[in-house]
Amino acid sequence: MLRLVLVSLALSVSSALPSSTPVVDVGVPSDLPPRPVRDLKIAATPDGGLVLGVVSDLGPATQGRGVFTERTLGAWEWREGAWRPLGGVLNYDRARPVANLDLALDRAGTPVMAWNENSGDNDVVVFRAWRDGAWTDWRSRYIGISSPQSAKTRALAALGGEPLLVWGENLRQGVGTVLTLRRWQGNAWARSPRLNTSPYARQPSLALDVRGEATAAWIEGNVNEGQIVVARVDERGATPVGRPLTHGGPRYVTSPRLALDASARPVVAWAEDVDGQDTLFAARWTGQDWQALGGAVSTSFASAPSLTLDREGRPVLAWVEERAGVGQVHLARWTGQTWRASGSVNRDARRDARTPSVTLDVYGNVVLAWREDVGGIYRVQIERFAPGDFGGQGG
């Protein structure tokens, strides 16, 4: 019986992997569209490669409901010292807008993507996987609902080249959200029983351990009295892992991120309100209780965290801090005793930067992708850091 755990996907690196740590400037794909980047995700393959997904603006478009900005989704693979495109435009229907990109790799390195496309008044979630040199045509698997917020309440993992989805569906009658785990079986999505116990649940994250079993994190409770629930999840429902998490009791919390170490113990990062400022924290499950990993990770208004684990199972966090309205991307690594921070990694600290996505390559290097305003257009930036060293600070 397959058991799943909800977390943000983190690739486990075993002792059998290469011990060398080449730090090579991977650059960015030379054939990226010369248009503003709106979203991106990066992930490392088990054979030393990288996969990058990018959502870019194309330009004004109309589909009978007014003028909007058309966006396109593309993917690239870094291998043998060069980037190459994985197929062409992934959108099923042009000129629908594209938003809320998810990218997950299974144990073999097969990329699976999910994103929103807009259909009339509704957002729908659509999927594709890169198999045998082409993207699957899974348009019949779309999940659609009248609530745009429900279309965004999801988390993605991949198993055997197939998507595993945590989906949050707003009740059609009454109030609240129902989180379920969904897998494609035959010609329909199979769903688990309700995962959340509070009527209000949001922002799930999802990942799998080396056996294909999983653990989950999401927020439960009212907006100003939220807590993070972590649970082992399968088709039978959810089994909580310890007590609900916050740093200072039920309060405004946001953006939980979850990863599993080699022993399937969860590490969680999240932001919560501290004196009116969203502040980043992290904790590890010891097998018996949650252990706080130091104090606050961030020093200013934090948003958009991204989490991975190094080869020793220690968390590495990327996030955005606001400085006078300018976003600066930061990195920090847990040493086992304290957080070692990078400072701003922007190419230029005077420029706005957003959407960090962090992963760990097969050699143990931290790879960070983000988008940064260059001359009024957000461009993709990618940098790779050696283990234990984030390099110099930007700007």
C-alpha positions, 0 to 999 in steps of 0.5 A, a space after each residue: 500500500 502506497 503511503 505518501 508524506 506531504 512536503 516540498 520535494 527534496 532529493 536525498 543524496 546517498 553516500 554512493 554518490 560522487 564525492 567530488 564537488 565541481 563548482 561550474 558556472 552553469 550560466 543560463 539558457 542562451 535561448 530564453 525568451 527576451 521577455 520578462 520572467 514571471 515564475 521559475 523553478 529549478 531541480 537537480 537530477 540524480 545523474 548530475 543535471 539540472 532542470 529549469 522551468 520558466 514562465 515568461 510574458 509574451 505580450 498583450 492578447 485577447 480571448 473574448 474577455 478583454 485584454 490580458 498578458 499572454 504567458 508561455 511556459 518553457 523548460 530546459 535541461 543542463 547536461 554536459 556543460 550546456 543548456 538545451 531546451 526540453 521541447 517547445 512551449 508547454 502551454 496546452 492552450 494559447 493564449 491563456 495566461 500561465 501561473 503558479 508553476 510547480 516542478 517535481 522530479 521522481 527518483 529517476 529524474 523524470 520531470 513532472 510539471 503542474 501549472 494554472 491555465 485560465 479557462 474563461 472565468 476559471 483557473 484549471 490545473 494542468 500537468 505534463 511529464 518529460 518522457 522518452 524525449 517528449 512532453 506527455 499530453 495530459 490535457 484530459 487530466 486537468 482539474 478545474 473548479 469555480 474558485 481560483 483560490 482552490 486552483 492555487 491550493 496545491 502541492 506536487 511530487 512525482 513518483 514513477 513519472 506520474 504526478 502526486 497532488 495535494 489539492 485544496 478544494 473550497 466547499 461549495 456549501 458552507 465554509 472552509 477547504 478540504 485537502 485531499 491527496 490525489 493520484 491518477 488511476 485509470 482515467 480519473 483522479 483518485 482521492 484520499 479522505 479529508 486530510 485537515 481537521 480544521 475547516 480552514 487549511 491552506 498552502 500545502 507542500 509535498 515530498 517523498 522519501 526514498 521508498 516513495 512514502 511521504 510526509 506533509 505540511 500545511 497551515 490550519 486555522 484562521 488567518 491570524 491564528 494559524 499553525 503548521 500541521 505535519 502528517 504522514 499521508 496515504 490513501 487512508 488519510 493523515 497521521 500527524 507528526 508531533 504537535 502543530 508548529 509555530 515559533 510563538 503560538 497560534 498566529 499569522 503564519 505563511 509559506 510552510 516548506 518541508 523536506 525529508 532527510 535520509 531517514 525520512 525525518 521532516 525539516 520544516 521552514 516557515 514565516 510568521 508574524 513577529 511584531 508586524 514583520 514576517 520572520 523566517 524560522 525552521 525546525 527538525 523532527 527528532 523522531 520524538 519532538 520538534 526541535 527549533 533550529 536556532 532563532 529567526 533566520 531572516 532579519 527583515 520582512 521575509 517571503 517566498 522561502 525555498 528549502 533543500 537539504 544538504 548531504 548531511 541532512 542540514 537545511 539550506 534556505 533561500 528567501 526574499 527580504 524587503 529593503 525599502 521595497 526592493 527584494 533581495 534574495 538571501 541564502 542561509 545554511 544550518 551548520 548544526 549549531 547556527 545559521 550561516 547566512 550569505 547576505 544578498 546574492 542579487 547580481 546588483 543589490 540595488 535591483 529588485 529580485 524575486 522567486 528564489 528556487 534552491 536545490 542540491 546537485 549530485 555533487 553536494 553543491 547548492 544551486 540557486 535560481 531567481 529572477 532579477 530586474 535588469 533594465 526594467 525586465 526580470 531575467 533568470 539568474 542561476 548560481 552554484 555554490 560549493 558545499 559550506 560556502 555561499 561565495 561573495 555577497 552581491 552589490 
